């Protein structure tokens, strides 16, 4: 399929692409094979009365079914404050808007490093590698006291915001692991105990 118009940036300047960024046609997504988002199970964690008690609950059943049939699910009403999620998005956006020189200290090809910025690429026989259109900043998030000193000091609020977010996500993960444990017929806190 030929492109009839060049790609444009938001400010209407033309964007010319190196072949290094273009997937071979046989590897491009086929939209007819993509499931609509409404087919992904959505589980509401806000209903406190359905995951209390001893026996299997409707919430545990929904999670078990989603795990068995899809291997994943979307959650809503998870309890992580929206304002905190927006702060995280803002500091991560600020980090990626820093000049390349400031992010360069985290650039690495060493996959054993705990804190790193890297780009993904795919290798294709006869074509070399195709660079994905993303840059990823990877770092641990749990336990908080073990990693915050590795996090960037610029933007200045990155460490504080991410530590607060990690605490909230930790609580959410404990709850989800507990529900999954129950769905497997195991004790509620089994995954949490194994993690220690």
N, C-alpha and C positions, 0 to 999 in steps of 0.2 A: 504494500500500500504506500503510495507516494504522498508526501506532505505537500499540500498546495501553498501553504504560507509558512514562513519561518517562525520558530518560537519567539515569543516576545517576553521581556521582563515586565514587571509591574509598571515601570516608568516608561513603557513603550519603546525601549531600545531593543533592537534585534539581538537575539542570542544565537551565536553560532556554536554548534556542538562538534566536539572532536568525536571521531568514531569510537574512542575509548569509552564513551558514555552511552552508546546505543546497543541495546540487546539485539542479537540476531533474531530474525523474524520468527524462527521456529521456537524460540524461548520466550516470546512475548505472551502476556496473559490473554487467554481466550475468554471474552466476557460471557459467552454462552455457557461456560463451565463454572462461573462464579455464582455462589448461592446468594440470594438476597439477604440483607442483614436481618430481616424479620424471621429467618429460619434459625438464627442462632438463639439458643435458649437464654432467656433473661430471667434472672432469679432475684426476687425482692427480699433483701435481708432485714427490712424494717419491721416485719411482723414478728414481734417478740414472743407472742403466745405460741407460735408454731414450732419453735425449736427448743422449748423447755420440756422437762419431764424425762421419763426413762425410756419409753418405747420409741420406735421409729416415728418420726414426725413427717408431715407433708414437705417441709423444707428439706429435711435429710433425703427424702425420696426424690425430690426434684433434682437435687445436686447429684445424687447417685445416678439417676437416669441420664442427666446431661454428661456426666463423666463417661458412662458406658457407651452412649450413642454418639457423642460428638468429641469427647476428649477435652472439651473446654466449654465455658459459658461466660455470659456477661452478668455482672451484678449491678443492681441499683440500690439506692438507699443503704449504702455500705457504712455510713457513719464518718467517713473522712470528710472534714469540713471543706465545703466548696471554696471558701476564701483561702484556705491553706493550699489546696490544689492549684488555685490561680497564682499564689505566691511562688510555688515551685515552678510552674510554667514560666513565670516572669523571670526568675533568676537563671533558669536554664537558657532561656532566650537571650538574656543579657550575656551569659557566658559565651554563647556561640556568636554573638555580635562583637565580642572583643577582637582587637586586631590579631591577625594570625600569629604574630610574634609572642603575644601574651598566652595564647593557647598552646604554642609550640612546645613548652616545657612538658606538656602531657602527651604529645605525639609520640607514638612508639610502635614498633613492630614486635616488641617483646610481649607475648601473650601471657607471660607469667606475672607481669606487673599488675598490682591491684587497682591502680588508678591510671586510666589511659584514654586518649582520644585516638580513634582509628576510623578508617574507611573500609567498607566491605567491597569486595570485587569477586567476580565469577571468572573462572578460566574456561575457555572453549578451545578445543583442538582446532588448529588452523587459524584461529582468530586472536589468540592471546587472551588478555584479561579485559573484562568490561567492568568499569568502575560504577558502583551503585551511587545513586544521587543522595548520599547521606554521609554525615559525619556523626560518629557515636562517641559519647563520653560515658565511660564505664567506671564505676567504683562500687565497693561493697556498701551495704546499708545496715547490716546487723552483725554483731551488737554495736550500737552507736558509739560507745566509748572507745572501741577499737579502731575506728576509721576516720573520725571527724578531723583529726590532725592532718590527714592526707588531702582533704578537700581544698579547693581553691580559696584564696583569700580575696579574689576579685572575680565577680562582684562581691562587695563587702558582706552582704547578708547571706551569701550562698550557704555557708556552714550552718548558721543558725536555722535557716528555713528548712534545709534538707534534714537536719537532725530532728526537728519537730515533725516533719513529714514521715521520716523513718519510724518514729514512735507510733504514729497513727497506723501506718501500713503494717507494722509488727502486730498490733492488736487485731487488725483485720485478718492478717494471715493466720494468727492463732485461732481465730473463730472459724475461718474456712477449713483449716486442717482438722479442727475438732469435728465439724460437720461431716467432712469426708471420712474421718475415722469411724464415726458412728455409722455412716452408710456402708462401710466395709464390715460392720459388726465388731469393731474394735473399741477400746476405751477412748473416751473423749480426748484426753490430752496425750495420747500415745506419740504422735508426731512431735509435739513440743518436748516431751521427755527425751525422745531419741536425739533431738537436736542438741541437747545439753551435753 
